[in-house]
Amino acid sequence: MSAAAQFDGLDLARVEEVGLNALQTQRQLFYDGWLLRVSPGKAKRARSVNAHFGSTLPLARKISYCERVYAERGLPVLFRITPFLKPGNLETELAVRGYEAFEPTLVQLLRLDHPPETPPLADVDFVTPTAAAFAEAVGDIQQTTAEQRAAYLERMVQSPLTTRAVIAVREGRPVGTGTVVLEDGLAGVFTMGTMPDVRGRGIATGILAMLLRWAWEHGAAHAYLQVSADNDRAISVYRRFGFADAYTYHYRGTPGECH
């Protein structure tokens, strides 16, 4: 797929850029057009190299620089490989250096022509939490460390974009989460998760319907999300709403650090 590819009239390179904006962190730096994110959270998008913008320096020099930056912070060096790489031969060079490809991810898009119906769930309440409460609920579902939860909370609090977070509560405990982030008519859906013991009960469907309805009410014309290519359960939920594959990305890391 070329970096000029379109989907429903959208420039996919712009969709990628908006997705980067939706995951703000203060722990990042630019190096010759590459965005290096070093937030120690669970999300790899927040702790990987994004070679999305211009590139002028010798490639070997840039890769070595990235390796030093991540080593100094005790993080594995991960490169996020999208159709919009600059320079285009980055993945070939990484493969020569022994970097392995892993975790293929789908970027899906949906035209928001109308708000979806919100299915009723008799035993579940949907609430809008504080940022701290939401970060804890996400941490419980994802089983993350205290450091990872703090990093996620920092990204939530520091985001300059309009965001809506929803928690599903059943019998007094959070059992599902989801967020939507708005920019330029695009609504990014993130942090979708459900506790294992209540999956298959329509909780994710209810959360997603609420997020998309809210996004539509606030002027979003399209929604996008990112989902692991092997997450069949989540993909089936998203396809019922009409989400369709727009492009894919994956990561490259050194052996033993592909996590």
RODRENPA-21267 format. One record per residue (C-alpha): residue in three letters; x negated, y, z. Coordinates in steps of 0.05 Angstrom, whole numbers, plus 5000, padded with zeros to 4 digits. Layout:
BEGIN
ALAXYZ;...
# end
This chain:
BEGIN
MET500050005000;SER497250684982;ALA496951255031;ALA501851634987;ALA507251104994;GLN514451325007;PHE520251025044;ASP527251325037;GLY524051975014;LEU519251995074;ASP511752065066;LEU509251465106;ALA502651815122;ARG506852345158;VAL510751805195;GLU504051535219;GLU501852225241;VAL508352325280;GLY507251655313;LEU500451885336;ASN503452515364;ALA508652115403;LEU503151785444;GLN499652385474;THR493952305523;GLN488952795551;ARG483752245547;GLN482052315473;LEU477152665428;PHE476052785354;TYR469752575318;ASP469152785245;GLY476652695234;TRP477352055273;LEU481852055335;LEU478651665392;ARG483551515448;VAL480751245513;SER486751205560;PRO486050555600;GLY493350355593;LYS496149715565;ALA498150025498;LYS492549925447;ARG494750545409;ALA492350945470;ARG485550625473;SER483350535401;VAL480050905343;ASN484951195293;ALA481351365228;HIS487151765200;PHE484152435183;GLY478152675142;SER471352335145;THR464652605121;LEU459152295163;PRO455651635146;LEU460251055165;ALA454950655203;ARG453451265246;LYS460751375262;ILE462050655282;SER455950655328;TYR458351295360;CYS465150985374;GLU461850375404;ARG457950815453;VAL464151225472;TYR468250605491;ALA462450245525;GLU461150855569;ARG468350815593;GLY468550065603;LEU473649965547;PRO473349475489;VAL472249835423;LEU478449735380;PHE479750025311;ARG486950105290;ILE487349915216;THR493050255178;PRO494250365103;PHE491751075113;LEU484450945133;LYS479251465119;PRO474551245091;GLY478050675056;ASN472150195063;LEU472250225140;GLU475449535149;THR470449205102;GLU464649505142;LEU467749275207;ALA468548575181;VAL461248555161;ARG459448755232;GLY463548175260;TYR469848545280;GLU475848075278;ALA482848255256;PHE488448125306;GLU495548335327;PRO499048505262;THR504549015276;LEU510549235235;VAL512549965229;GLN519949975215;LEU524550545194;LEU531950675197;ARG536151235166;LEU540651535220;ASP546851675179;HIS551351595239;PRO550651435313;PRO550950695330;GLU556350405375;THR554250295447;PRO556349595467;PRO559449545536;LEU555749135589;ALA559949045652;ASP554248875699;VAL549049365674;ASP548250115686;PHE544150555640;VAL540651125676;THR535851695659;PRO530151635710;THR524552085732;ALA517951985696;ALA514951645757;ALA520751165764;PHE520551005690;ALA513050865692;GLU514050385750;ALA519750025714;VAL515349955652;GLY509649705695;ASP514149185728;ILE516648915661;GLN509748915629;GLN506248685693;THR500949215688;THR495749445738;ALA496150075780;GLU490950405734;GLN495050235672;ARG501450505704;ALA497951155722;ALA495351225651;TYR502351115623;LEU505251625671;GLU499952135650;ARG501852045577;MET509252135592;VAL508252765634;GLN503453095585;SER507352975521;PRO509353635487;LEU515053295450;THR522353225470;THR523252535501;ARG528952125528;ALA527851535574;VAL532951005594;ILE532750455646;ALA537849895649;VAL539449715721;ARG542749055741;GLU544248865813;GLY540049445838;ARG533649305799;PRO530949565733;VAL531449025680;GLY530249415616;THR526850035589;GLY526350455527;THR524351155504;VAL525451585443;VAL520952155422;LEU523252705373;GLU519153075322;ASP520753375254;GLY527252995246;LEU523952325264;ALA525751935326;GLY520451455351;VAL522850875394;PHE517650635444;THR516950225508;MET522649755494;GLY522449185544;THR526948715583;MET525648275643;PRO524747555621;ASP530447275664;VAL535747725632;ARG533647695559;GLY538947505508;ARG544547875545;GLY544848495501;ILE540748955547;ALA535749155493;THR541449265444;GLY544849725494;ILE538650125508;LEU536950205434;ALA544050415417;MET543750955471;LEU537051215448;LEU539051245374;ARG545651585390;TRP541952115432;ALA536852205375;TRP542452295324;GLU545952805369;HIS539353185372;GLY538453235297;ALA534252625280;ALA535252375208;HIS530851755214;ALA528251305269;TYR521850905269;LEU518750385315;GLN512749935320;VAL513549195337;SER508748605338;ALA509748175276;ASP510747545319;ASN515947845365;ASP521847505331;ARG526747655387;ALA525648405384;ILE525448415308;SER532248075305;VAL535148625349;TYR532049175307;ARG534448875241;ARG541648865266;PHE541149615272;GLY538449655201;PHE531049765214;ALA526849555154;ASP519349445146;ALA515750065120;TYR508449875129;THR503949455175;TYR497749565215;HIS493149135257;TYR486949205301;ARG479748995294;GLY475448845354;THR469148465371;PRO469847725390;GLY472247665462;GLU475048365463;CYS481148275419;HIS486148425474;
# end
